[in-house]
Amino acid sequence: MALPLGIFLITYWQQGFVAAGRAATAMVMPVSWVWLSLWGATLWQASLGHRRRSVGLLILFVLWTAVGNHRVATTAMRWVETPIPIESHPAFEKRDESERLDALVTLGGSAGWTAEGFPEINADGERIVSAAQAYHAGMTRTIITTGSSTDGIADPCEVSRDLLISLGVPENHIFPIPGQNTGAEMAFLVKFLEAPPAEWDDLVSDPADPVVGLVTSAFHLPRALRLARAQGLEVVPIPCAFRVNQTPRPGKASDWIPTSESQSTLGLVIKETIAWFLGR
């Protein structure tokens, strides 16, 4: 009981009762059950004099702490997101109009159907919101949505198009293209730019040499840029949906409590690292 009680009391001292209550809630979640069980088993085996078992359990406890706590996850995610330039006002809609784009590509994976024909954005939905903001601010003439579903249901490019229309973007200024992963999306984007539809030609300033922006989640943008360059594409990078809060905040004891959210964040880091290692 000393560990959870200590975290609760320190959090209460640092931030007050509300934050301490949230820490207590985190410690009764399944991920934390495993964490506290490993700590309890470590102490129990140590009290019985089973040194090897206690050391082994302690190692598991440390590993579970590492893969699930906020500090490790955000530090790792910051490493992934750091290559992306961050301005004091990174929102694209606040940029100078001299940077106006012919097309803004918003990658799939940011929305889906919650029921048939009923689209909603997900955790990466800022990709769609940023694209709509850019269009309404006059920063881009057209929007290209991407993505194909592997099961043929609710293709991301079509779902994104429907949501952009609901946000006031004219349907004839949105151009969906397929692609079941980022590499395929970049390949289809090349084909689109090499032989664009006449409707797109009529909207852009220079169809032969268009200025194209690419908006996607900050953690995913380094990979998207790498795959775009592999296809010979030069695009303006526009990060959004940052997983790491760039505003400096003091550390707190509850940061060390393993949570499923932190494990998910670390999982994205591992996924992007594997993709980088494999050149994908």
Backbone bond lengths (Angstrom), bond angles and torsions (degrees), N, CA, C in turn:
res aa  C-N    CA-C-N  psi(-1)  N-CA   C-N-CA  omega(-1)  CA-C   N-CA-C  phi
1 M - - - 1.462 - - 1.522 112.87 -
2 A 1.329 116.50 -18.12 1.464 119.50 -174.82 1.531 111.63 -62.93
3 L 1.343 117.57 -40.31 1.463 120.73 -177.26 1.525 112.01 -65.00
4 P 1.335 120.21 -56.22 1.473 118.85 -179.80 1.520 112.89 -63.80
5 L 1.336 116.67 -37.48 1.460 119.54 179.48 1.528 110.44 -65.37
6 G 1.330 115.91 -41.06 1.459 120.10 179.08 1.518 111.94 -62.52
7 I 1.352 117.05 -43.87 1.463 120.57 178.66 1.530 110.45 -63.35
8 F 1.344 116.46 -41.67 1.469 120.68 178.88 1.529 111.02 -60.31
9 L 1.339 116.93 -47.41 1.459 120.92 -176.81 1.533 111.98 -68.17
10 I 1.336 116.41 -40.55 1.469 119.13 179.48 1.526 110.49 -66.41
11 T 1.340 116.01 -40.96 1.460 119.53 178.18 1.517 110.86 -63.91
12 Y 1.333 116.30 -39.60 1.473 120.90 176.89 1.525 110.36 -61.51
13 W 1.319 116.39 -41.63 1.472 121.04 179.45 1.525 111.28 -67.91
14 Q 1.349 116.24 -36.37 1.467 120.38 -177.87 1.519 112.61 -76.65
15 Q 1.356 117.25 -43.51 1.463 120.17 -167.93 1.527 115.67 -130.85
16 G 1.314 116.65 -7.78 1.451 117.75 178.44 1.519 114.03 102.69
17 F 1.340 114.99 -177.71 1.460 120.78 -171.34 1.526 113.37 -67.68
18 V 1.342 117.33 -40.02 1.471 119.57 -177.44 1.519 110.79 -60.95
19 A 1.337 116.81 -47.49 1.461 120.55 179.40 1.526 110.91 -64.75
20 A 1.326 116.73 -38.25 1.470 120.07 178.20 1.526 110.51 -64.26
21 G 1.343 116.13 -37.83 1.462 119.55 177.21 1.517 111.87 -64.44
22 R 1.330 117.03 -38.39 1.464 120.26 176.99 1.525 110.87 -66.11
23 A 1.334 116.38 -38.05 1.463 119.73 177.19 1.516 110.49 -63.23
24 A 1.327 116.74 -41.51 1.465 120.92 178.40 1.525 110.82 -63.05
25 T 1.340 116.39 -40.11 1.471 120.31 177.88 1.526 110.77 -62.96
26 A 1.343 116.11 -43.00 1.464 120.14 179.05 1.517 111.08 -60.32
27 M 1.336 116.87 -33.62 1.471 120.03 -176.49 1.517 113.49 -80.01
28 V 1.328 118.56 -4.47 1.467 119.66 173.70 1.527 111.34 -107.50
29 M 1.323 117.20 8.60 1.457 121.19 174.49 1.534 110.14 -81.26
30 P 1.347 118.21 156.18 1.477 121.16 -176.26 1.524 114.96 -53.69
31 V 1.343 117.47 -40.91 1.470 119.42 -179.37 1.519 110.30 -60.87
32 S 1.339 115.98 -39.43 1.459 120.27 179.78 1.524 111.59 -73.52
33 W 1.339 117.31 -29.65 1.466 119.07 175.65 1.522 110.75 -56.68
34 V 1.318 115.00 -46.77 1.472 119.24 179.56 1.520 109.94 -61.09
35 W 1.320 116.64 -43.49 1.467 122.46 -178.98 1.528 111.67 -59.95
36 L 1.333 116.01 -50.81 1.459 120.07 -179.35 1.524 111.62 -68.80
37 S 1.321 117.35 -33.30 1.470 120.41 177.36 1.522 110.93 -65.12
38 L 1.339 116.49 -40.80 1.473 119.86 177.18 1.521 111.01 -63.94
39 W 1.329 116.43 -40.15 1.465 119.36 178.22 1.526 111.09 -65.78
40 G 1.338 116.48 -44.28 1.461 119.80 178.49 1.522 111.88 -63.11
41 A 1.336 116.90 -42.08 1.472 120.44 179.36 1.520 110.92 -65.45
42 T 1.324 116.81 -35.88 1.474 120.47 177.39 1.519 110.66 -61.02
43 L 1.335 116.69 -47.97 1.462 121.03 -179.57 1.522 111.49 -65.70
44 W 1.338 115.57 -37.90 1.469 119.72 -179.50 1.522 111.04 -64.79
45 Q 1.349 117.22 -47.64 1.456 120.94 179.84 1.537 111.24 -65.41
46 A 1.337 116.13 -34.37 1.473 119.05 177.52 1.522 110.53 -66.66
47 S 1.344 116.26 -38.81 1.469 119.90 -179.85 1.527 111.76 -67.07
48 L 1.337 116.72 -25.95 1.468 121.47 178.31 1.526 112.08 -85.79
49 G 1.334 115.80 -4.55 1.465 119.55 179.30 1.515 113.81 82.91
50 H 1.327 117.22 12.77 1.466 121.16 178.13 1.528 108.95 -86.70
51 R 1.306 116.03 86.82 1.453 120.23 -171.80 1.527 112.90 -65.37
52 R 1.334 117.06 -46.58 1.463 119.81 -177.16 1.522 111.27 -63.00
53 R 1.330 115.41 -43.65 1.462 119.14 179.72 1.528 111.23 -64.16
54 S 1.316 116.22 -42.69 1.460 119.44 -179.26 1.525 111.32 -65.40
55 V 1.341 116.80 -38.28 1.468 120.20 178.27 1.527 110.22 -66.61
56 G 1.334 116.39 -43.00 1.454 120.44 178.54 1.519 111.85 -61.47
57 L 1.340 116.24 -43.56 1.460 120.23 178.45 1.528 111.39 -67.01
58 L 1.328 116.39 -35.73 1.459 119.84 177.77 1.525 111.07 -64.18
59 I 1.325 115.76 -39.83 1.466 119.80 177.52 1.533 110.22 -62.35
60 L 1.335 116.27 -43.35 1.467 120.14 177.84 1.527 111.16 -63.24
61 F 1.331 115.76 -38.94 1.467 120.48 178.34 1.529 110.68 -62.36
62 V 1.321 116.84 -44.33 1.466 121.09 179.99 1.528 110.23 -65.05
63 L 1.333 116.85 -42.67 1.464 120.22 179.34 1.524 111.25 -63.54
64 W 1.332 116.82 -43.09 1.465 120.52 179.81 1.534 110.42 -65.23
65 T 1.328 115.53 -36.70 1.462 119.71 175.60 1.525 110.48 -62.62
66 A 1.330 115.56 -44.03 1.466 120.65 -176.33 1.526 112.15 -65.31
67 V 1.328 117.35 -42.62 1.467 119.51 -174.89 1.519 112.84 -80.84
68 G 1.337 116.79 -8.56 1.459 117.84 -175.89 1.507 116.63 -122.50
69 N 1.343 118.73 -4.62 1.464 116.10 -175.09 1.525 112.49 -95.21
70 H 1.303 114.25 155.44 1.465 123.07 -172.79 1.520 112.28 -60.94
71 R 1.315 117.81 -40.78 1.455 121.27 -175.76 1.528 111.96 -63.05
72 V 1.318 116.44 -47.95 1.459 120.38 -179.66 1.525 110.41 -65.05
73 A 1.333 116.32 -45.08 1.469 120.50 -177.24 1.526 111.45 -62.57
74 T 1.331 117.79 -45.44 1.460 119.66 -177.79 1.527 111.77 -71.49
75 T 1.328 116.53 -34.16 1.468 119.01 177.35 1.523 110.38 -63.98
76 A 1.337 115.81 -43.55 1.466 120.21 178.86 1.523 111.20 -66.32
77 M 1.334 117.27 -42.26 1.463 120.59 179.94 1.519 111.03 -66.85
78 R 1.323 117.30 -35.98 1.468 119.82 177.28 1.525 110.60 -61.51
79 W 1.319 116.71 -35.57 1.469 121.15 177.23 1.529 110.30 -63.34
80 V 1.331 116.98 -38.31 1.468 120.62 179.57 1.527 110.46 -71.91
81 E 1.329 117.06 -41.29 1.455 120.81 -175.64 1.527 113.82 -82.57
82 T 1.324 118.19 -17.66 1.464 122.08 -176.00 1.526 114.30 -56.72
83 P 1.355 120.66 -38.19 1.476 118.59 -179.46 1.518 114.49 -60.21
84 I 1.332 117.90 -14.64 1.456 121.05 -178.45 1.522 109.34 -84.56
85 P 1.351 118.22 126.61 1.463 119.86 179.42 1.521 111.33 -65.02
86 I 1.314 116.21 131.27 1.461 121.62 179.79 1.527 108.25 -118.48
87 E 1.318 116.61 118.27 1.451 121.34 178.61 1.528 109.23 -92.52
88 S 1.334 115.93 171.15 1.459 119.12 178.77 1.526 110.85 -63.31
89 H 1.356 116.63 -29.05 1.458 122.22 174.65 1.533 107.41 -128.54
90 P 1.347 117.65 81.85 1.468 119.90 -172.40 1.526 114.69 -73.29
91 A 1.333 118.08 -13.76 1.466 119.04 -178.38 1.527 110.05 -60.47
92 F 1.313 116.31 127.88 1.466 120.62 -173.52 1.519 112.08 -62.49
93 E 1.319 116.57 -31.95 1.463 118.79 -176.45 1.532 112.41 -68.03
94 K 1.349 118.00 -10.11 1.459 121.30 179.38 1.533 112.12 -96.58
95 R 1.309 118.04 2.43 1.457 120.46 -178.32 1.525 111.96 -79.55
96 D 1.309 114.59 165.06 1.461 121.05 -178.80 1.532 110.02 -67.31
97 E 1.328 117.29 142.03 1.458 120.86 -177.86 1.522 113.11 -67.76
98 S 1.340 117.62 -12.91 1.462 119.56 176.73 1.524 110.89 -66.93
99 E 1.321 117.23 -15.18 1.460 121.90 179.68 1.530 111.56 -93.46
100 R 1.297 117.49 19.57 1.462 120.82 -175.39 1.528 111.07 -57.62
101 L 1.320 114.74 137.24 1.464 121.84 -177.53 1.527 110.44 -99.55
102 D 1.320 114.45 154.42 1.467 119.36 170.28 1.523 110.27 -79.30
103 A 1.328 115.97 -35.98 1.459 120.06 179.97 1.522 109.48 -147.87
104 L 1.309 115.16 144.58 1.460 121.85 173.94 1.520 107.29 -118.84
105 V 1.317 116.15 118.48 1.466 121.64 -179.41 1.518 108.82 -90.95
106 T 1.323 117.21 123.43 1.454 121.21 174.47 1.524 108.59 -111.93
107 L 1.329 115.82 117.28 1.459 120.52 -174.00 1.526 111.52 -72.72
108 G 1.327 115.19 151.96 1.459 121.60 179.28 1.512 112.23 -69.39
109 G 1.324 115.30 -179.58 1.452 120.25 -179.60 1.511 113.55 90.01
110 S 1.339 116.70 9.93 1.460 119.91 -176.71 1.525 113.01 -109.98
111 A 1.329 117.24 0.14 1.465 120.40 -178.35 1.525 109.09 -159.59
112 G 1.318 115.50 168.31 1.462 120.69 178.07 1.512 110.12 -168.88
113 W 1.309 115.83 -179.72 1.458 121.38 177.58 1.529 109.75 -86.98
114 T 1.322 117.32 128.09 1.462 120.09 169.27 1.530 109.42 -86.08
115 A 1.316 115.49 -24.13 1.471 124.03 170.94 1.520 105.16 -151.02
116 E 1.301 117.34 162.61 1.460 120.02 -175.00 1.527 111.26 -56.01
117 G 1.320 115.13 122.40 1.448 120.79 179.04 1.517 114.84 78.12
118 F 1.344 117.44 8.41 1.464 120.44 -178.89 1.526 108.71 -119.70
119 P 1.356 117.74 93.48 1.467 120.98 -175.88 1.524 112.89 -83.18
120 E 1.329 115.23 145.62 1.460 121.81 173.81 1.521 108.75 -144.53
121 I 1.348 115.53 148.27 1.456 119.10 175.15 1.519 109.67 -75.10
122 N 1.343 115.65 158.29 1.455 120.83 176.07 1.527 109.25 -114.05
123 A 1.325 117.03 -155.93 1.466 120.82 -176.04 1.527 112.57 -61.45
124 D 1.328 117.44 -23.82 1.458 121.60 178.80 1.527 111.99 -101.31
125 G 1.320 116.46 17.94 1.461 120.76 -177.02 1.511 114.83 -64.97
126 E 1.337 117.77 -12.46 1.457 120.28 176.31 1.525 111.05 -60.25
127 R 1.343 117.50 -22.66 1.472 120.21 175.71 1.534 110.02 -58.04
128 I 1.318 116.19 -44.04 1.463 120.84 -178.87 1.523 110.70 -73.36
129 V 1.330 116.01 -43.12 1.467 120.10 -179.87 1.524 110.63 -61.89
130 S 1.337 117.24 -44.49 1.466 120.86 179.75 1.529 111.43 -62.86
131 A 1.329 116.08 -38.69 1.468 119.45 178.69 1.522 110.48 -64.33
132 A 1.338 117.01 -43.34 1.462 120.38 178.83 1.527 110.62 -64.95
133 Q 1.333 117.41 -41.55 1.467 120.90 178.40 1.527 110.54 -61.16
134 A 1.330 115.51 -43.59 1.471 119.87 -179.35 1.526 110.41 -62.33
135 Y 1.326 116.30 -41.67 1.467 119.06 -179.22 1.533 110.75 -65.01
136 H 1.313 117.10 -47.39 1.465 120.28 -176.75 1.529 111.81 -69.63
137 A 1.337 116.86 -23.05 1.465 120.17 176.76 1.523 111.39 -83.76
138 G 1.332 117.38 0.28 1.462 121.31 179.92 1.510 113.76 75.91
139 M 1.346 117.42 22.28 1.461 120.79 -177.02 1.526 112.93 -91.09
140 T 1.323 116.99 -13.05 1.460 119.68 176.93 1.523 109.45 -145.13
141 R 1.322 115.87 145.87 1.462 120.98 -178.96 1.525 112.01 -84.33
142 T 1.339 116.34 -32.93 1.464 120.88 -178.58 1.522 109.73 -140.82
143 I 1.317 115.80 164.66 1.465 122.43 175.29 1.525 108.14 -127.09
144 I 1.324 115.98 132.08 1.460 122.07 176.21 1.528 107.75 -108.85
145 T 1.319 117.35 119.87 1.463 121.34 177.02 1.521 108.72 -99.40
146 T 1.313 117.18 148.39 1.464 120.40 -175.22 1.523 111.46 -129.94
147 G 1.319 114.77 162.90 1.455 120.78 169.51 1.508 115.41 117.31
148 S 1.346 115.09 136.95 1.470 122.74 174.60 1.520 108.72 -124.35
149 S 1.312 116.47 141.71 1.459 121.36 176.86 1.521 110.22 -79.44
150 T 1.318 117.01 139.85 1.467 120.66 179.69 1.527 111.94 -70.74
151 D 1.346 117.54 -22.73 1.462 120.07 178.80 1.524 112.80 -102.31
152 G 1.356 116.35 3.58 1.457 120.39 177.29 1.516 115.15 79.10
153 I 1.331 116.63 5.21 1.466 120.62 -179.30 1.524 109.27 -107.84
154 A 1.311 117.33 129.10 1.467 123.53 175.41 1.522 111.43 55.37
155 D 1.334 116.81 66.50 1.467 120.18 177.00 1.524 109.71 -57.46
156 P 1.333 118.07 130.06 1.467 121.11 -177.67 1.523 114.19 -53.89
157 C 1.343 117.05 -37.52 1.471 118.45 -178.95 1.526 111.39 -63.64
158 E 1.335 116.90 -35.69 1.460 120.93 -179.87 1.526 110.98 -77.12
159 V 1.329 116.16 -39.38 1.464 120.19 178.39 1.528 109.62 -62.73
160 S 1.338 116.18 -45.05 1.469 120.20 178.37 1.525 110.95 -61.51
161 R 1.326 116.26 -41.01 1.467 119.85 178.29 1.520 110.62 -59.65
162 D 1.336 117.06 -46.95 1.469 120.61 -178.54 1.526 110.98 -60.94
163 L 1.333 117.15 -40.48 1.463 120.54 -179.58 1.529 111.06 -69.44
164 L 1.330 117.14 -37.82 1.467 120.18 177.56 1.527 111.05 -64.80
165 I 1.321 115.79 -38.46 1.472 119.41 176.77 1.528 109.60 -62.87
166 S 1.335 116.72 -41.15 1.465 120.29 178.95 1.524 111.98 -65.40
167 L 1.347 116.16 -21.30 1.463 121.26 177.76 1.526 112.32 -93.88
168 G 1.323 116.61 10.52 1.452 120.94 171.97 1.510 115.93 93.93
169 V 1.330 118.60 8.97 1.463 120.71 176.95 1.531 107.98 -83.56
170 P 1.333 118.86 127.85 1.470 120.23 -179.09 1.536 111.74 -59.78
171 E 1.319 115.66 137.49 1.463 120.58 -176.73 1.519 112.02 -59.37
172 N 1.349 117.51 -35.37 1.467 120.01 -176.76 1.532 112.63 -77.60
173 H 1.329 117.04 0.86 1.465 121.40 175.35 1.523 111.46 -105.87
174 I 1.338 116.96 5.53 1.469 122.59 -179.10 1.523 108.39 -114.92
175 F 1.329 116.09 132.28 1.463 120.94 -175.74 1.541 109.97 -129.62
176 P 1.337 117.73 103.90 1.458 121.09 -179.86 1.534 111.27 -78.19
177 I 1.339 115.66 141.34 1.461 121.61 171.82 1.526 108.45 -133.69
178 P 1.350 119.19 152.39 1.463 121.33 -176.17 1.531 113.00 -82.68
179 G 1.344 114.35 -170.95 1.461 121.60 178.74 1.516 110.44 137.54
180 Q 1.352 117.38 118.12 1.462 120.53 -176.75 1.516 113.86 -86.09
181 N 1.332 118.21 -9.43 1.460 121.79 171.85 1.534 107.92 -150.40
182 T 1.321 116.16 177.22 1.465 119.35 -173.80 1.522 112.11 -62.67
183 G 1.330 116.75 -40.14 1.452 119.70 178.97 1.519 111.72 -61.16
184 A 1.322 116.51 -43.23 1.468 120.34 179.04 1.526 110.75 -67.53
185 E 1.327 116.94 -37.18 1.463 119.83 178.36 1.526 110.76 -61.35
186 M 1.327 116.65 -40.48 1.468 119.82 179.16 1.534 110.85 -67.07
187 A 1.328 116.46 -38.33 1.466 120.03 178.54 1.529 110.64 -64.33
188 F 1.332 117.13 -42.46 1.470 120.20 178.15 1.522 111.35 -69.28
189 L 1.321 117.17 -30.62 1.463 120.01 176.85 1.530 110.33 -65.44
190 V 1.327 117.06 -40.02 1.466 120.79 176.44 1.526 109.98 -59.74
191 K 1.332 116.26 -46.20 1.464 120.21 -179.86 1.527 110.81 -62.03
192 F 1.328 116.30 -39.65 1.470 120.20 179.35 1.520 110.58 -62.86
193 L 1.334 116.89 -45.68 1.465 120.23 -177.35 1.525 112.43 -71.22
194 E 1.339 116.67 -27.47 1.461 119.92 178.33 1.524 111.78 -74.54
195 A 1.330 116.00 -33.30 1.477 120.10 -180.00 1.525 109.31 -139.97
196 P 1.325 116.92 69.28 1.466 120.00 -176.43 1.523 111.49 -72.84
197 P 1.331 116.89 157.31 1.474 119.19 176.15 1.523 110.53 -68.25
198 A 1.301 116.11 155.16 1.467 120.84 -177.78 1.523 111.22 -60.21
199 E 1.330 116.73 -33.30 1.468 120.17 -179.88 1.527 111.24 -61.73
200 W 1.318 116.03 -35.28 1.474 120.14 179.41 1.526 109.84 -73.44
201 D 1.326 117.10 -42.46 1.469 121.50 178.00 1.525 111.58 -54.34
202 D 1.329 115.43 -38.49 1.464 119.59 -176.29 1.535 112.70 -70.85
203 L 1.337 116.66 -18.88 1.464 120.22 -174.74 1.524 113.71 -96.76
204 V 1.339 117.75 -24.96 1.463 120.84 -173.22 1.525 110.71 -94.72
205 S 1.331 115.46 162.49 1.463 120.19 -175.55 1.519 112.27 -78.86
206 D 1.344 117.32 -37.83 1.467 120.83 -177.76 1.528 109.09 -144.38
207 P 1.328 117.65 88.66 1.471 120.43 -177.94 1.523 113.16 -57.77
208 A 1.329 117.91 -27.30 1.465 120.77 -178.42 1.522 112.29 -75.66
209 D 1.330 116.94 -25.18 1.462 120.47 -178.88 1.530 108.94 -145.49
210 P 1.315 116.64 68.05 1.468 120.02 -175.41 1.527 112.12 -75.06
211 V 1.327 115.42 151.24 1.464 122.13 172.68 1.527 106.84 -94.67
212 V 1.324 115.87 117.98 1.467 121.15 -173.18 1.523 109.90 -118.51
213 G 1.313 116.48 131.89 1.456 122.21 174.91 1.520 109.80 -103.02
214 L 1.328 115.92 157.75 1.467 121.16 179.67 1.519 108.53 -131.51
215 V 1.322 116.11 114.81 1.457 120.56 179.12 1.527 109.35 -109.87
216 T 1.321 115.12 126.86 1.453 121.24 175.39 1.521 108.29 -159.12
217 S 1.311 116.65 174.48 1.461 120.93 -178.38 1.523 110.44 -60.75
218 A 1.325 116.39 142.66 1.468 121.39 -174.45 1.522 112.19 -56.76
219 F 1.345 117.74 -39.70 1.456 119.60 -178.73 1.532 111.59 -67.30
220 H 1.332 116.64 -26.34 1.456 122.42 -175.93 1.524 112.89 -93.57
221 L 1.331 116.80 -17.80 1.458 120.33 -173.89 1.528 114.54 -62.97
222 P 1.344 120.30 -40.56 1.474 118.39 177.54 1.527 112.60 -56.08
223 R 1.348 116.45 -41.67 1.469 119.67 179.26 1.529 110.77 -68.25
224 A 1.340 116.46 -42.16 1.468 119.96 179.63 1.526 111.21 -61.53
225 L 1.327 116.87 -41.29 1.461 120.61 178.56 1.521 110.77 -65.67
226 R 1.321 116.62 -40.43 1.467 120.81 179.68 1.532 110.18 -61.85
227 L 1.324 116.54 -42.99 1.460 120.55 -179.38 1.530 111.30 -72.39
228 A 1.331 116.93 -32.38 1.468 120.13 176.90 1.530 109.99 -65.48
229 R 1.322 117.01 -45.10 1.461 120.73 -179.92 1.524 111.14 -65.14
230 A 1.334 116.44 -33.05 1.460 119.81 177.77 1.523 111.23 -63.45
231 Q 1.335 116.23 -25.10 1.468 121.74 177.37 1.527 111.85 -93.09
232 G 1.349 116.72 4.14 1.452 120.52 -179.10 1.510 114.16 81.08
233 L 1.330 117.23 18.10 1.462 121.33 -178.82 1.530 110.80 -96.77
234 E 1.317 115.82 136.27 1.460 121.55 171.26 1.523 107.39 -113.21
235 V 1.306 116.01 117.61 1.462 120.41 -176.32 1.524 110.10 -126.90
236 V 1.323 115.46 158.61 1.461 121.58 175.60 1.522 108.01 -85.43
237 P 1.337 119.35 117.10 1.468 120.67 -177.60 1.523 111.95 -76.64
238 I 1.319 116.07 132.31 1.466 121.72 179.47 1.527 108.28 -131.53
239 P 1.330 117.42 95.50 1.466 120.17 -178.26 1.522 112.09 -77.75
240 C 1.326 115.61 150.43 1.455 120.91 174.91 1.536 107.77 -154.44
241 A 1.320 116.29 -179.49 1.470 122.34 177.51 1.527 111.90 50.90
242 F 1.328 115.94 49.05 1.465 120.49 179.15 1.524 110.42 -62.15
243 R 1.318 116.62 134.86 1.465 121.69 175.53 1.525 111.50 -83.32
244 V 1.320 116.89 -23.74 1.454 121.04 -177.64 1.520 108.89 -107.53
245 N 1.316 116.13 126.32 1.457 121.17 176.23 1.517 108.82 -71.16
246 Q 1.327 116.28 118.70 1.456 120.49 -176.04 1.529 112.84 -79.81
247 T 1.335 116.97 -7.56 1.456 120.52 177.05 1.520 109.35 -78.67
248 P 1.344 119.59 120.52 1.467 121.22 -178.84 1.534 111.41 -58.41
249 R 1.327 115.95 131.96 1.457 121.08 177.98 1.532 109.26 -134.60
250 P 1.326 117.22 147.18 1.475 119.08 179.69 1.518 111.52 -67.74
251 G 1.324 116.16 147.89 1.456 120.13 176.57 1.518 110.90 -71.03
252 K 1.322 115.44 155.39 1.464 120.04 179.25 1.521 109.11 -141.24
253 A 1.309 115.58 156.28 1.462 121.26 -175.66 1.521 112.28 -59.45
254 S 1.330 116.93 -35.75 1.465 120.36 -177.24 1.524 113.01 -66.86
255 D 1.349 117.23 -14.23 1.462 119.87 177.86 1.524 111.76 -61.34
256 W 1.324 116.87 -23.36 1.465 120.33 -175.38 1.523 113.03 -87.20
257 I 1.326 117.18 -4.74 1.460 120.13 178.16 1.524 109.18 -75.88
258 P 1.320 119.75 121.44 1.473 120.68 178.83 1.533 110.94 -64.28
259 T 1.311 115.70 135.94 1.463 121.36 177.94 1.519 109.99 -135.17
260 S 1.318 115.95 158.83 1.465 120.38 178.47 1.524 110.59 -67.06
261 E 1.338 117.44 -31.73 1.459 120.71 178.57 1.530 110.86 -63.43
262 S 1.321 116.46 -43.37 1.465 119.95 179.48 1.524 110.77 -67.78
263 Q 1.329 116.87 -37.67 1.462 119.75 176.21 1.522 110.82 -62.72
264 S 1.341 116.50 -39.05 1.465 120.40 178.15 1.527 110.64 -64.20
265 T 1.332 116.92 -42.63 1.464 120.86 178.56 1.519 110.91 -61.41
266 L 1.330 116.27 -45.48 1.463 120.07 178.85 1.522 110.69 -64.61
267 G 1.332 116.69 -33.94 1.459 120.28 177.25 1.520 112.00 -61.99
268 L 1.338 117.14 -38.50 1.468 120.43 176.71 1.523 111.13 -64.56
269 V 1.330 116.09 -38.51 1.469 120.30 177.55 1.529 110.08 -62.36
270 I 1.326 116.25 -45.50 1.465 120.61 -179.93 1.532 110.18 -62.87
271 K 1.324 116.14 -41.99 1.470 120.64 179.48 1.525 111.10 -60.57
272 E 1.339 117.30 -46.66 1.461 120.51 -179.86 1.525 111.67 -67.54
273 T 1.327 116.61 -34.23 1.466 120.26 178.53 1.521 111.04 -66.99
274 I 1.334 116.42 -41.73 1.460 120.49 177.45 1.528 110.30 -62.91
275 A 1.350 115.90 -43.03 1.471 120.13 178.78 1.525 111.00 -61.10
276 W 1.334 116.76 -41.28 1.464 120.51 177.68 1.517 110.57 -63.73
277 F 1.332 116.87 -42.97 1.472 121.32 -178.76 1.516 111.21 -63.81
278 L 1.350 116.26 -37.48 1.464 120.67 -178.77 1.520 112.51 -87.14
279 G 1.328 117.20 -2.24 1.465 120.37 179.60 1.520 112.76 72.90
280 R 1.308 116.90 30.99 1.471 120.51 -178.65 1.514 110.54 -112.29
